[in-house]
Amino acid sequence: MWSYVLKRHHILRLTDLQGGANVGTMLYNRDHFLERLNLPDTLKAQHTAKLTTGFVLYSDMGRLLCSIVADSCGWHDPLSGHSNRKLLEQKYGPSRYQEARNDFYRNAHDQFLIELGKWGLGKPDLVANVNFFSKVTVNEQGSMQFVPNNSRPGDYVELRAEMNVLVILNTCPHPMDPNPAYQPRPVALMVYPSPPVAGDDECRTSCEENVRGSILTDALFR
Amino acid sequence: MSALIYHESKLDPANAIHDHVLPSGLGWMHEIKAGQTFRIVDLEGNQAVDTLFYNAHDRADRYSLQDTIRAQGNIYLTTGSSLLSSEGSVLLTIVADTCGRHDTLGGACAAESNQVRYAIEKKHMHNCRDTFLLTIAESAGGYTKRDVTHNINFFMNVPVTPEGKLTFADGVSDKGRYVEMRAEMDVVCLISNCPQLNNPCNAYNPTPVRLLIWD
């Protein structure tokens, strides 16, 4: 698990080193934590049930937290949420520090609460999370299906911060991962300053909604 | 689980202990005790009802969109759906439904998201998040914006395609359709009867709904 302040116009690159990784992620406006990632607003503004290049992650105040500026994977999951202690026990059996030491099975719910706690945030601050590198499709009857092998070794996704963003993430397995063994995959994290953001930037202009969202975001920094 | 499991209720409104018509644009916040049954009636058809539930004794334990849909493996709510909390408890079970396809992904409209979705100049238009904030401000429970999380939209139709597209489509509901649920624990229900005029979630005509509770 990890938390980090990604400053505006800096890029966070997540790289799936072995394939099959999952990165559960929540985002907050660093300068005002009450403003936070809102996935329903994100999905309905962009008419999407998946995330990839060209899409942005909206806060609940009509502003862009991050733009997805590069993606070699093609689909990231905004629907399925994250694992918890009960789910892990049912899937993988009991696992305690006493017996397993640092190999004890870590669930995403606990990981989120721990990192949030470092910033003075808690249960009421949990939001619907993104699962980077994972794919879950929905059929005409509404049934959700986890699609294995979505992300290959070396696949990466890049998030450009459009404001100062508190990033909270962990690499716990996806809650619908069919792997019968608890095997979280390693992810590399890199941060670097973004090239200047052009007027015709792909994410900011990918739809009229994002043009307006960009205007509202820029207003914070005038 | 499919999008609609049609099942009618045997309960008679004459026996309800609470019976209230809520006009569009207004909010409602009310406790529903374990074992009680709660019904929302779409009186005139295709009215979106933005709904949240909380553990009455711990508002940090509240309706969880992602846990609910993942546990049932389906994005639509209908008869048999368990509304799960963030702590993994069952808040309510839907026991009757004459509409189906109740939306879990669309969330509430807000002044700021309306600016993004429609026009910067539309900030003034009445919206569900405003109603939620006003209703909780006037309640005794100490709820704040942090407690206003991702809500259900009863009677609203938000189809998702296998390719990952999502739209706000014309509703599948009709005059008199209802959804009914049994509280499995003491809960607080917070509703905004949606005033949105910019998309078809209310068929461009927000209308009242009827709320009933039985012992």
Interface residues (C-beta under 8 A of the other chain):
Chain A: L34 N38 L39 P40 D41 L43 K44 A45 H47 T48 A49 K50 Y58 D60 M61 G62 R63 W75 L79 S80 G81 H82 N84 K86 G122 K123 P124 D125 L126 V127 A128 N129 T137 V138 N139 E140 Q141 G142 S143 M144 P175 M176 E209 N210 R212 G213 I215 L216
Chain B: M1 S2 A3 R59 A60 D61 S64 L65 Q66 D67 I69 R70 G73 N74 I75 Y76 S86 G88 R101 L105 G106 G107 A108 A110 A111 E112 S113 N114 Q115 V116 R117 A119 I120 R129 T144 K145 R146 D147 T149 H150 V158 V160 T161 P162 G164 K165 L166 T167 F168
